[in-house]
Amino acid sequence: MIAPLLAASRLLYEGLARPLIFAMRPAQAAHEDVLAALRLADGLPALPVLLGGIRAATQPPRPVAVGGVLLESPLILAAGFVKGDGFADEAAALAAVESGRNIMPGWRSIPALCGLVEFGSFTRWPRLGNSGAVIWRHATSRSTQNRIGLKNPGAAAAAAFLGARRAHLPACFGINVAVSPGVSDPIQEQREAVEALAAFRAAGLQPAWWTLNLSCPNTEDDPGAHQTTARTRDLCAAALGALEGQPAPLWVKVGPDLAPEQYRALMRVFAEVGIGAVIATNTLGQPAPGQPGQTAGVGGGRLHRAALDAAALLLAERRALGCAVDVIGCGGIVDGASYRRFAALGVRAAQYWSALVYRGPLAAAVIQSEARL
């Protein structure tokens, strides 16, 4: 039964819908169309039930224990898709929540259809994100690129929104927090991370895992090692302190462009402070299409090799240390073959994002089937 359903999904999306969308709508317009549809879908109580039925019929459970969490599937929708609207300030964001507005399109419908989801990234304060064209796709390499700029409603409003909807949240999900871009003072970095995590805890939210996004901007580095391991250690320790007394582990997410020794040093820090898992990797900074001097993060196929290399370095150091920090793959997982490349390294769970664009809303089920998981 599963195979015919997935075959029909591939025919409808990859054979019909995707060519039409790519021909008629630029990446940014298509993304905005999807968010508008999700905003409506979240408000239709029967629809998430239907979507959940479709997922159950196409993606059988494949439990795997990773990073201190028993996951129902080895595939997780990465942070960056379900994170919400941007706002100029916290008062406006909280007012929107109070008014009943859906500030986080997909919060209910995406987990119902896709399964495991990492919400966020959320910064301590709201961010409007960048203006103009901020999303692109590269069809030949099955890649995406964005400079959205961590657009989100801020931790306090996101926590209030999700907290008011706890009864309808999935049983297993993650929450990703990040320090605001441009923050360079270590004490402010720690304060922002602590306050963001505290906001979600105060709202009564109990995710299965938390993720601290170190790759924007806290582990940017070059072979000169300008980023010290002490700074990363202090930030992780502060986040763990804010989570003391609750069972969910802390994961971290790193970038794909660090020096090899930096990955090894970071793994030693993660083992020392008690991180559950490291996600390798975030997007790769490359020149933005048609925007000289601007950088945008590449995901999908063009990220795959760099993400594999980062995961290999982290796993090698894990083995050398004999530590329990798991490595979660992320970067260019768009089919069974790309998943298996991570699995061959020893990765047991992975995150995806660009696969939604190229394989459709049942991407996780399709990849799981192709990988024979």
Secondary structure, DSSP 4 states (H G I P E B T S, - for coil): -HHHHHHHHHIIIIIIIHHHHHHHS-HHHHHHHHHHHHHHHTT-THHHHHHHHHHHHH-----EEETTEEESSSEEEPTTSS-----SSHHHHHHHHHTT---STTTTHHHHHH--BEEEEE-SS-B----S--EEEEGGGTEEEE---S-B--HHHHHHHHHTTGGGS-SS-EEEEEPPTT---HHHHHHHHHHHHHHHHHTT---SEEEEETTTTTT---TT--S-HHHHHHHHHHHHHHTTTSSPPEEEEE-S---HHHHHHHHHHHHHHT--EEEE---EEEEPTT-TT-EEEEEEGGGHHHHHHHHHHHHHHHHHHT---EEEEESS--SHHHHHHHHHHT---EEESHHHHHH-TTHHHHHHHHTT-
